[in-house]
Amino acid sequence: MKLITRILITSLLVVLISYLMKGVQVADVWDAIIVAVVLGLLNLFVKPVLVILTLPVTVITLGLFLLVINALIILLCDKLVDGFSVNSFWTALFFSIILSLSQSIMYKFIGESK
């Protein structure tokens, strides 16, 4: 139940952020659900590999390079999901920051830890 709740919250936030940000488009709610699932899978399997490979750069930048990794994950999701598009790297960066912050707030609001 917790996983389904997280997917639904993330898909709701993806739709909401896409309406608020220029440069991010989601075709419909089903595509937003697919984006939430794909982002979860990418964060589970691809992100740890990228973090390990870029560890020296991440240490030198005091962790700020993790924002770049998050933007790359968003851009990879853009390529994998047909009904989801992000115009540029900077849009993906801002989208990932807003999505992460809003997920943290929503999970705190409903009582789930991230």
TORVOLUM-47421 format. One line per 3 residues: their letters; for each residue x, y, z of N, C-alpha, C. Coordinates in steps of 0.02 Angstrom, whole numbers, plus 50000, padded with zeros to 5 digits. Layout:
! residues N
a) X Y Z X Y Z X Y Z ~ ... .
END
This chain:
! residues 114
mkl) 50041 49940 50000 50000 50000 50000 50043 50063 50000 ~ 50100 50058 50036 50145 50115 50040 50174 50132 49972 ~ 50191 50081 49933 50219 50091 49866 50168 50123 49820 .
itr) 50107 50099 49822 50054 50128 49779 50042 50201 49798 ~ 50042 50216 49864 50033 50285 49886 50088 50330 49860 ~ 50150 50306 49863 50207 50346 49839 50203 50357 49764 .
ili) 50184 50306 49726 50178 50313 49654 50123 50364 49637 ~ 50067 50360 49671 50012 50406 49658 50030 50478 49677 ~ 50065 50487 49733 50087 50554 49753 50136 50581 49702 .
tsl) 50185 50540 49681 50234 50563 49633 50201 50580 49566 ~ 50154 50539 49544 50120 50554 49480 50078 50617 49485 ~ 50045 50628 49541 50008 50690 49552 50054 50750 49550 .
lvv) 50112 50745 49582 50159 50800 49582 50189 50812 49513 ~ 50201 50759 49475 50226 50767 49407 50176 50806 49365 ~ 50113 50788 49371 50061 50824 49333 50058 50897 49355 .
lis) 50058 50908 49420 50054 50976 49447 50113 51019 49425 ~ 50173 50991 49431 50233 51029 49412 50234 51041 49337 ~ 50210 50994 49297 50209 51004 49225 50162 51061 49205 .
ylm) 50108 51070 49243 50063 51126 49229 50095 51193 49249 ~ 50137 51192 49300 50167 51254 49325 50230 51274 49289 ~ 50267 51226 49261 50331 51240 49229 50325 51238 49153 .
kgv) 50350 51289 49121 50358 51284 49048 50416 51237 49035 ~ 50410 51198 48982 50464 51154 48964 50455 51083 48988 ~ 50404 51070 49028 50389 51002 49051 50318 50986 49029 .
qva) 50309 50933 48991 50243 50913 48968 50230 50840 48985 ~ 50169 50828 49009 50145 50760 49022 50080 50754 48984 ~ 50074 50702 48942 50016 50695 48899 49952 50682 48938 .
dvw) 49953 50637 48986 49893 50623 49026 49914 50592 49093 ~ 49864 50574 49132 49876 50547 49199 49911 50479 49196 ~ 49893 50438 49148 49926 50373 49142 50000 50380 49128 .
dai) 50017 50429 49086 50089 50441 49073 50124 50466 49136 ~ 50089 50505 49178 50118 50527 49241 50130 50468 49288 ~ 50085 50420 49288 50095 50360 49329 50155 50320 49303 .
iva) 50160 50315 49237 50218 50280 49207 50282 50317 49224 ~ 50281 50384 49221 50340 50424 49239 50360 50410 49312 ~ 50311 50406 49357 50326 50393 49427 50358 50325 49436 .
vvl) 50333 50275 49400 50361 50207 49405 50432 50206 49376 ~ 50441 50236 49317 50506 50236 49284 50557 50275 49326 ~ 50536 50332 49355 50582 50369 49398 50602 50328 49459 .
gll) 50555 50292 49487 50571 50248 49543 50621 50194 49524 ~ 50611 50163 49466 50657 50111 49443 50726 50139 49427 ~ 50727 50197 49394 50792 50229 49378 50829 50248 49442 .
nlf) 50792 50274 49491 50824 50292 49555 50848 50230 49592 ~ 50816 50174 49581 50835 50113 49615 50896 50079 49582 ~ 50898 50079 49515 50950 50040 49480 51006 50083 49449 .
vkp) 50989 50139 49419 51039 50178 49382 51074 50230 49427 ~ 51036 50263 49469 51066 50316 49510 51123 50292 49554 ~ 51118 50235 49588 51176 50214 49629 51240 50203 49589 .
vlv) 51233 50177 49528 51291 50167 49485 51322 50234 49467 ~ 51279 50283 49449 51305 50350 49431 51337 50383 49491 ~ 51309 50375 49550 51337 50405 49610 51406 50376 49624 .
ilt) 51414 50311 49618 51479 50280 49630 51530 50301 49578 ~ 51509 50303 49514 51556 50322 49461 51578 50395 49466 ~ 51536 50438 49492 51551 50509 49497 51569 50531 49568 .
lpv) 51587 50484 49610 51602 50500 49679 51656 50553 49688 ~ 51712 50551 49651 51762 50604 49660 51735 50674 49644 ~ 51696 50680 49590 51668 50745 49572 51617 50767 49625 .
tvi) 51579 50720 49651 51529 50736 49702 51563 50760 49766 ~ 51618 50730 49784 51654 50751 49844 51684 50820 49834 ~ 51713 50832 49775 51744 50897 49761 51691 50953 49761 .
tlg) 51632 50939 49736 51579 50990 49733 51536 50990 49796 ~ 51557 50953 49847 51522 50950 49911 51450 50925 49903 ~ 51439 50879 49857 51374 50849 49848 51329 50882 49797 .
lfl) 51349 50940 49772 51306 50975 49724 51300 50938 49658 ~ 51348 50895 49642 51344 50857 49580 51286 50807 49581 ~ 51261 50791 49640 51202 50747 49644 51141 50779 49611 .
lvi) 51138 50846 49610 51084 50880 49574 51089 50867 49499 ~ 51150 50865 49474 51161 50850 49403 51140 50778 49388 ~ 51156 50733 49433 51135 50663 49424 51059 50658 49423 .
nal) 51026 50694 49468 50953 50694 49468 50924 50721 49402 ~ 50955 50773 49376 50932 50801 49312 50943 50750 49255 ~ 50998 50715 49257 51011 50664 49206 50961 50607 49210 .
iil) 50940 50589 49271 50889 50538 49280 50823 50561 49250 ~ 50806 50625 49260 50744 50653 49230 50749 50652 49154 ~ 50806 50670 49126 50815 50669 49053 50812 50598 49026 .
lcd) 50838 50550 49062 50834 50480 49041 50761 50457 49043 ~ 50724 50478 49092 50653 50462 49096 50616 50493 49037 ~ 50636 50553 49017 50608 50587 48959 50616 50544 48896 .
klv) 50674 50513 48889 50687 50472 48830 50649 50406 48832 ~ 50636 50380 48892 50604 50315 48899 50528 50317 48896 ~ 50498 50372 48918 50425 50378 48921 50402 50425 48865 .
dgf) 50359 50399 48821 50337 50438 48763 50295 50498 48780 ~ 50252 50494 48829 50206 50548 48845 50234 50600 48892 ~ 50300 50598 48904 50333 50644 48950 50391 50677 48914 .
svn) 50395 50743 48917 50451 50777 48884 50476 50835 48926 ~ 50541 50843 48925 50575 50897 48959 50619 50931 48907 ~ 50615 50998 48903 50648 51034 48849 50724 51038 48854 .
sfw) 50750 51048 48914 50822 51059 48920 50849 51031 48985 ~ 50915 51032 48990 50947 51009 49052 50927 51052 49111 ~ 50925 51118 49101 50908 51163 49156 50836 51154 49180 .
tal) 50792 51140 49133 50723 51126 49151 50720 51061 49192 ~ 50758 51011 49171 50760 50948 49208 50790 50958 49278 ~ 50840 51002 49284 50870 51016 49348 50819 51048 49395 .
ffs) 50784 51100 49371 50734 51133 49413 50676 51086 49428 ~ 50656 51046 49379 50602 50998 49390 50621 50948 49444 ~ 50683 50923 49443 50704 50874 49493 50707 50905 49562 .
iil) 50729 50967 49567 50732 51001 49632 50661 51011 49660 ~ 50617 51036 49618 50548 51048 49640 50513 50983 49658 ~ 50524 50931 49617 50493 50866 49631 50519 50837 49697 .
sls) 50584 50841 49709 50612 50813 49771 50586 50850 49832 ~ 50584 50916 49828 50559 50955 49885 50485 50942 49897 ~ 50446 50941 49844 50374 50931 49853 50359 50860 49876 .
qsi) 50398 50810 49854 50389 50742 49880 50404 50739 49954 ~ 50457 50771 49975 50474 50772 50046 50419 50804 50088 ~ 50391 50858 50063 50337 50892 50099 50275 50848 50102 .
myk) 50257 50817 50045 50197 50775 50044 50205 50713 50087 ~ 50263 50681 50086 50274 50622 50127 50272 50641 50201 ~ 50299 50699 50218 50296 50722 50287 50223 50737 50307 .
fig) 50186 50765 50261 50116 50783 50273 50072 50722 50286 ~ 50084 50668 50248 50042 50608 50256 50073 50559 50307 ~ 50131 50576 50333 50160 50535 50386 50205 50480 50364 .
esk) 50228 50481 50301 50276 50430 50278 50345 50460 50278 ~ 50394 50419 50294 50463 50442 50288 50490 50426 50220 ~ 50536 50467 50195 50563 50457 50127 50617 50408 50124 .
END
